[in-house]
Amino acid sequence: MASWHDLVQYVKSTYRVLREEPDELRIEYSFRQYGDDDRTQVIVLAHEVLDKKHDWVQIASPCGLASQINLRSFLEEIGHTTIAGGAAIMGEHVVIRHSLPLENVDFNEFNDPLDLVACTADQLEEQFVGGDDY
């Protein structure tokens, strides 16, 4: 069983932390492992508590401003190409996000969803925004 504290310690030892708050970490995900030294993606990890007793981690990554993305085309693309996570509008941004229960998560099981969210958000950002701002 992992706790939020355990996950934070693992993430801090593995990724570049951009900002840390009690229930949120912002990290920079690098695509160097895929041979691309130029692209990075911001990932927000948030500690969520379901029903006041179950700890979860939400993995979210912005793709662009909702006001600048054709949301119908964006959602259609996600429906055709995305296998994990979903799209949401958080504040002014469209994000790709996925959640995991901390109770059963192993750090190896955390990395795959993190990779999927980061890669999906980066690809959609490139396709719909045309840059690498996030």
Summary of the structure (lengths in Angstrom):
residues: 134
radius of gyration: 14.6
end to end distance: 31.5
largest distance: 42.0
contacts: 399
relative contact order: 0.19
helix: 37%
strand: 37%
